[in-house]
């Protein structure tokens, strides 16, 4: 099925390549936050034609943006899917924010730039060419992965640590790394905007008024479609912490469907809330495990707990870039009792959080989108002047 899909995609892409390149920017969105931030900066800089191709699962809603053309980039929307392939084949600048298999068959024309706006500011678990699971894949699949990575002309990073990870994960050279900062982190530096968002969230979730907010946002495990139980003992946490706290749950739909919430004044399901960065603003504590959320939450200098109840198993299956317990910015626990005890006793090393943020957010200082747009489009203008001469 994959081979048939890619064959079909290649044929259409190569046909549309017969058309001339146009001055437009295409943005393929799976997560959407980095895409949206860069799109806003492109509008401010005067770029007129911006087209967002919404991939399957993209939660970001661009519908209220009259300056951006939206296309559903999936075969179930056949006409828009065909239009999307046309735009990919005729655009000079293409942003992507995830691994997309179609890139393995898109041999872009000379003069086209494909920029990977990876959806995470840092990495705990291994991915790409370093993902341990790649060893079990077929040779054809491995070749497809490498073809996808070869399409990236540039990858955007927020730190030297992430630059090193991308070089190993995607097989890149140093010239392909853009040290402009992660665009979605610009949000945290805009104090007037963040204050407005905080007020909006408090109005939307009035139950948090006067309480401490705990955000639980675990990584989705591959086996949870079949065993969709939440590991956190909500009843125990509520009885231990009492009425001074509210628990935000951001879960995979398979787990949420299996959730029986008996504590409506304590538990708030925020799974469908579009932008997790907004939730971070009002969260006093973050409970997670192997996700990329801590890299941005660290900018707020708030405490984190790492509920890694399956650490040994997960490390074997996915692999970590560094020693997990030594390098994350908070206590590692395996039980709900430990979580409540740490919160009540305030056992956090905030200096470690600040050091963690300084390492991973080295280049993300509030002007990342502007830096990126200035670099890319200035370079494009220079190349155009050279070709005209």
C-alpha positions as CSV (number, residue, x, y, z in Angstrom):
1,X,0.0,0.0,0.0
2,X,2.8,2.4,0.9
3,X,4.6,1.6,-2.4
4,X,1.4,2.1,-4.4
5,X,0.7,5.4,-2.7
6,X,4.2,6.7,-3.3
7,X,4.2,5.6,-6.9
8,X,0.9,7.6,-7.4
9,X,2.4,10.6,-5.6
10,X,5.6,10.5,-7.6
11,X,3.7,10.4,-11.0
12,X,1.6,13.4,-10.1
13,X,4.5,15.4,-8.6
14,X,6.7,14.8,-11.6
15,X,3.8,15.9,-13.9
16,X,3.2,19.1,-11.9
17,X,7.0,19.8,-12.0
18,X,6.5,20.7,-15.7
19,X,4.8,23.9,-14.5
20,X,7.1,26.8,-13.6
21,X,8.1,27.6,-10.0
22,X,6.1,30.4,-8.4
23,X,6.8,32.9,-5.6
24,X,4.8,31.2,-2.9
25,X,5.4,29.4,0.4
26,X,4.0,26.0,1.2
27,X,3.7,24.8,4.8
28,X,2.9,21.1,5.5
29,X,1.5,21.0,9.0
30,X,1.2,17.9,11.2
31,X,1.4,19.7,14.6
32,X,1.0,23.2,13.4
33,X,2.5,25.4,16.1
34,X,5.8,26.2,14.5
35,X,4.0,26.5,11.1
36,X,1.5,29.0,12.5
37,X,4.2,31.2,14.1
38,X,6.3,31.3,10.9
39,X,3.2,32.0,8.9
40,X,2.4,35.0,11.1
41,X,5.9,36.3,10.6
42,X,5.7,35.8,6.8
43,X,2.6,37.9,6.7
44,X,4.3,40.7,8.6
45,X,7.3,40.6,6.3
46,X,5.0,41.0,3.2
47,X,5.0,37.5,1.8
48,X,1.7,37.4,-0.2
49,X,1.0,33.7,-1.0
50,X,1.1,31.3,1.9
51,X,-0.5,27.9,1.6
52,X,-0.9,25.5,4.6
53,X,-1.4,21.8,3.8
54,X,-3.1,20.3,6.8
55,X,-2.0,16.7,7.3
56,X,-3.9,14.0,9.1
57,X,-4.2,14.8,12.8
58,X,-3.3,18.5,12.7
59,X,-5.2,20.1,15.5
60,X,-4.2,23.7,14.7
61,X,-7.1,25.6,13.2
62,X,-6.0,28.1,10.5
63,X,-9.6,28.6,9.3
64,X,-9.9,32.2,10.6
65,X,-6.9,33.4,8.8
66,X,-7.9,35.1,5.6
67,X,-4.3,35.6,4.4
68,X,-3.5,31.9,4.4
69,X,-5.0,29.4,1.9
70,X,-5.8,26.1,3.6
71,X,-5.8,22.7,1.9
72,X,-6.6,19.3,3.4
73,X,-3.6,17.2,2.5
74,X,-5.0,13.7,2.5
75,X,-6.5,11.4,-0.2
76,X,-9.9,11.5,1.4
77,X,-10.2,15.1,0.2
78,X,-9.2,14.1,-3.3
79,X,-9.4,17.5,-5.1
80,X,-7.5,19.3,-2.3
81,X,-5.0,16.5,-2.2
82,X,-4.2,16.9,-5.9
83,X,-4.0,20.7,-5.5
84,X,-1.6,20.2,-2.6
85,X,0.7,18.1,-4.7
86,X,0.6,20.8,-7.4
87,X,1.6,23.4,-4.9
88,X,4.5,21.3,-3.5
89,X,5.8,20.9,-7.1
90,X,5.7,24.6,-7.9
91,X,6.7,26.4,-4.8
92,X,10.1,27.8,-4.1
93,X,9.9,27.5,-0.3
94,X,8.5,24.5,1.6
95,X,8.2,24.1,5.3
96,X,7.4,20.7,7.0
97,X,7.1,20.1,10.7
98,X,7.4,16.3,10.9
99,X,8.5,13.2,9.1
100,X,6.5,12.9,5.9
101,X,6.9,9.8,3.7
102,X,5.9,11.5,0.5
103,X,9.1,13.5,0.6
104,X,11.0,10.3,-0.4
105,X,9.6,10.7,-4.0
106,X,9.7,14.5,-4.3
107,X,12.8,15.4,-6.3
108,X,12.5,19.2,-6.0
109,X,13.7,21.5,-8.7
110,X,16.9,23.5,-8.4
111,X,16.3,26.7,-6.4
112,X,13.7,25.1,-4.0
113,X,14.3,25.1,-0.3
114,X,12.7,22.5,2.0
115,X,13.0,23.4,5.7
116,X,12.3,21.0,8.5
117,X,10.5,22.9,11.4
118,X,10.6,19.9,13.7
119,X,7.8,19.9,16.2
120,X,10.0,19.6,19.3
121,X,12.5,22.0,20.9
122,X,14.6,19.1,22.3
123,X,14.8,15.4,22.4
124,X,14.9,12.8,25.1
125,X,14.2,9.6,23.1
126,X,16.0,8.7,19.9
127,X,14.4,9.1,16.5
128,X,15.3,9.0,12.8
129,X,18.4,7.0,11.9
130,X,19.1,6.4,15.6
131,X,15.7,5.0,16.4
132,X,16.4,1.4,17.7
133,X,13.2,0.1,15.9
134,X,14.7,0.9,12.5
135,X,16.8,-2.3,12.7
136,X,13.6,-4.4,12.4
137,X,12.4,-2.6,9.3
138,X,12.9,-3.8,5.7
139,X,15.7,-2.5,3.5
140,X,13.1,-0.7,1.4
141,X,11.8,1.1,4.4
142,X,15.3,2.1,5.5
143,X,16.0,3.5,2.0
144,X,12.7,5.4,2.2
145,X,13.7,7.0,5.5
146,X,17.0,8.2,4.1
147,X,15.4,9.6,1.0
148,X,13.1,11.6,3.2
149,X,16.0,13.0,5.2
150,X,17.9,13.9,2.1
151,X,15.1,16.3,1.1
152,X,15.8,18.6,4.0
153,X,17.9,21.5,2.8
154,X,17.7,23.0,6.3
155,X,16.7,22.0,9.8
156,X,15.8,24.7,12.4
157,X,17.3,24.3,16.0
158,X,17.1,26.1,19.3
159,X,20.4,24.8,20.7
160,X,23.7,23.2,19.8
161,X,22.5,20.1,21.7
162,X,19.7,19.7,19.2
163,X,21.9,20.5,16.3
164,X,24.1,17.5,17.2
165,X,21.0,15.3,17.5
166,X,19.7,16.3,14.1
167,X,23.0,15.7,12.4
168,X,23.0,12.1,13.8
169,X,19.2,11.5,13.3
170,X,18.9,12.8,9.8
171,X,22.5,12.4,8.5
172,X,22.9,16.2,8.0
173,X,26.0,18.4,7.7
174,X,26.6,21.5,9.8
175,X,25.7,23.9,7.0
176,X,22.2,22.5,7.0
177,X,21.6,23.6,10.6
178,X,19.8,26.9,11.0
179,X,20.5,28.3,14.5
180,X,17.7,30.7,14.5
181,X,15.7,29.3,17.4
182,X,12.4,27.4,17.6
183,X,9.6,29.6,16.4
184,X,6.9,28.3,18.7
185,X,8.9,29.5,21.7
186,X,8.5,33.1,20.7
187,X,5.1,32.9,22.4
188,X,6.6,32.8,25.9
189,X,8.5,36.1,25.4
190,X,5.5,38.1,24.4
191,X,4.3,39.2,27.8
192,X,1.2,41.1,26.8
193,X,0.0,38.2,24.7
194,X,0.7,35.6,27.4
195,X,-1.1,37.6,29.9
196,X,-4.2,37.8,27.6
197,X,-4.1,34.0,27.0
198,X,-3.8,33.4,30.8
199,X,-7.0,35.4,31.3
200,X,-8.8,33.5,28.5
201,X,-7.9,30.1,29.9
202,X,-9.0,31.1,33.4
203,X,-12.4,32.2,32.0
204,X,-12.7,28.9,30.0
205,X,-11.8,26.8,33.0
206,X,-13.2,28.7,36.1
207,X,-12.5,25.7,38.3
208,X,-8.8,26.6,38.5
209,X,-9.4,29.9,40.2
210,X,-7.4,30.2,43.4
211,X,-5.9,26.7,42.9
212,X,-2.6,25.1,41.9
213,X,-2.8,23.5,38.5
214,X,-1.1,20.2,37.7
215,X,-0.8,19.3,34.1
216,X,-0.4,15.6,33.3
217,X,0.8,15.1,29.7
218,X,2.3,11.6,29.2
219,X,3.9,10.2,26.0
220,X,1.7,7.9,24.1
221,X,2.9,4.3,24.2
222,X,2.5,2.1,21.1
223,X,0.7,-0.6,23.1
224,X,-1.9,1.7,24.6
225,X,-4.4,1.2,21.7
226,X,-4.8,-2.3,23.2
227,X,-4.3,-1.5,26.9
228,X,-5.7,2.0,27.3
229,X,-5.4,2.6,31.0
230,X,-4.1,5.8,32.6
231,X,-1.1,5.0,34.9
232,X,-1.8,7.9,37.2
233,X,-4.0,7.0,40.2
234,X,-6.3,10.0,40.1
235,X,-8.3,9.0,43.2
236,X,-5.2,8.6,45.3
237,X,-3.8,11.9,44.0
238,X,-7.0,13.7,44.9
239,X,-7.2,12.3,48.4
240,X,-3.6,13.1,49.1
241,X,-3.5,16.7,47.7
242,X,-7.0,17.8,48.5
243,X,-9.1,20.7,47.2
244,X,-6.2,23.1,46.7
245,X,-5.3,21.5,43.4
246,X,-6.7,20.9,39.9
247,X,-5.5,18.2,37.6
248,X,-5.3,19.0,33.8
249,X,-5.3,15.8,31.8
250,X,-3.9,15.8,28.2
251,X,-4.2,12.2,27.0
252,X,-4.3,10.1,23.9
253,X,-7.9,9.6,22.7
254,X,-7.7,5.9,23.3
255,X,-6.9,6.5,27.0
256,X,-9.4,9.3,27.4
257,X,-12.2,7.0,26.1
258,X,-11.4,4.6,28.9
259,X,-11.3,7.3,31.6
260,X,-14.0,7.3,34.3
261,X,-13.9,10.8,35.9
262,X,-15.4,10.8,39.4
263,X,-13.9,14.1,40.4
264,X,-15.2,16.9,38.2
265,X,-14.0,19.6,40.6
266,X,-10.5,18.1,40.5
267,X,-10.0,16.6,37.0
268,X,-10.3,18.7,33.8
269,X,-9.9,17.0,30.4
270,X,-7.8,19.4,28.2
271,X,-6.9,16.8,25.5
272,X,-8.8,18.7,22.8
273,X,-7.4,22.1,23.7
274,X,-5.5,23.2,20.6
275,X,-2.3,24.8,21.9
276,X,-0.5,23.1,24.7
277,X,1.7,26.2,25.2
278,X,-1.3,28.1,26.4
279,X,-1.9,25.4,29.1
280,X,1.7,25.6,30.2
281,X,1.1,29.3,31.2
282,X,-1.5,28.4,33.9
283,X,0.1,25.1,35.0
284,X,2.1,25.3,38.3
285,X,3.5,21.7,37.9
286,X,4.1,19.5,34.9
287,X,4.0,15.7,35.2
288,X,5.3,14.0,32.1
289,X,7.8,11.3,31.1
290,X,9.6,11.1,27.8
291,X,7.8,13.9,25.8
292,X,9.3,17.2,24.5
293,X,7.1,19.4,26.6
294,X,9.7,20.0,29.3
295,X,12.0,21.9,26.9
296,X,9.4,24.7,26.6
297,X,8.0,24.4,30.1
298,X,11.5,25.1,31.4
299,X,11.3,28.6,29.9
300,X,8.7,29.4,32.6
301,X,11.0,28.1,35.3
302,X,8.3,25.9,37.0
303,X,8.7,22.5,38.6
304,X,8.4,19.2,36.8
305,X,8.0,15.6,37.8
306,X,8.9,12.7,35.5
307,X,6.4,9.8,36.0
308,X,8.5,7.1,34.3
309,X,6.8,4.0,35.6
310,X,8.1,1.9,32.6
311,X,11.5,3.4,32.3
312,X,13.6,0.2,31.7
313,X,11.1,-1.1,29.2
314,X,10.8,2.2,27.3
315,X,14.6,2.8,27.2
316,X,15.1,-0.7,25.6
317,X,12.4,-0.1,23.0
318,X,13.1,3.6,22.1
319,X,16.5,4.5,23.4
320,X,17.6,7.8,25.0
321,X,20.2,10.3,23.9
322,X,21.7,10.7,27.3
323,X,21.4,9.2,30.8
324,X,17.7,9.8,31.5
325,X,17.8,10.3,35.3
326,X,20.9,12.5,35.2
327,X,19.8,14.9,32.5
328,X,16.1,15.6,33.0
329,X,15.2,18.6,35.2
330,X,13.1,17.0,37.9
331,X,12.5,14.0,40.1
332,X,12.0,10.6,38.5
333,X,9.2,8.6,40.1
334,X,7.2,5.4,39.4
335,X,4.2,5.8,41.7
336,X,1.4,8.3,42.4
337,X,2.4,8.3,46.1
338,X,5.8,9.7,45.1
339,X,4.2,12.4,43.0
340,X,2.0,13.7,45.8
341,X,4.8,13.5,48.4
342,X,7.2,15.6,46.2
343,X,4.5,18.2,45.5
344,X,3.5,18.6,49.2
345,X,7.1,18.7,50.3
346,X,8.2,21.0,47.4
347,X,11.2,18.8,46.6
348,X,12.4,20.5,43.4
349,X,15.8,21.7,42.2
350,X,14.9,24.9,40.3
351,X,18.5,25.6,39.4
352,X,18.5,22.4,37.5
353,X,15.4,23.6,35.6
354,X,17.1,26.9,34.7
355,X,20.3,25.1,33.5
356,X,18.2,22.7,31.4
357,X,16.4,25.6,29.8
358,X,19.7,27.4,29.1
359,X,21.1,24.3,27.3
360,X,18.1,23.5,25.2
361,X,16.7,27.0,24.5
362,X,20.1,28.6,23.7
363,X,19.0,30.3,20.5
364,X,15.3,30.6,21.3
365,X,15.1,34.2,22.7
366,X,11.8,35.5,21.5
367,X,12.7,36.4,17.9
368,X,13.1,33.0,16.3
369,X,10.5,33.3,13.6
370,X,11.9,36.7,12.5
371,X,15.4,35.3,12.4
372,X,14.3,32.4,10.3
373,X,12.3,34.4,7.8
374,X,15.0,37.0,7.5
375,X,17.6,34.4,6.7
376,X,15.6,32.3,4.3
377,X,14.1,35.1,2.2
378,X,17.2,37.3,2.2
379,X,19.1,34.3,0.9
380,X,16.4,33.7,-1.8
381,X,16.6,37.3,-2.9
382,X,20.4,37.1,-3.1
383,X,20.2,33.9,-5.2
384,X,17.6,35.6,-7.5
385,X,19.9,38.6,-8.1
386,X,22.8,36.4,-8.9
387,X,20.8,34.4,-11.4
388,X,19.6,37.6,-13.1
389,X,23.2,38.8,-13.4
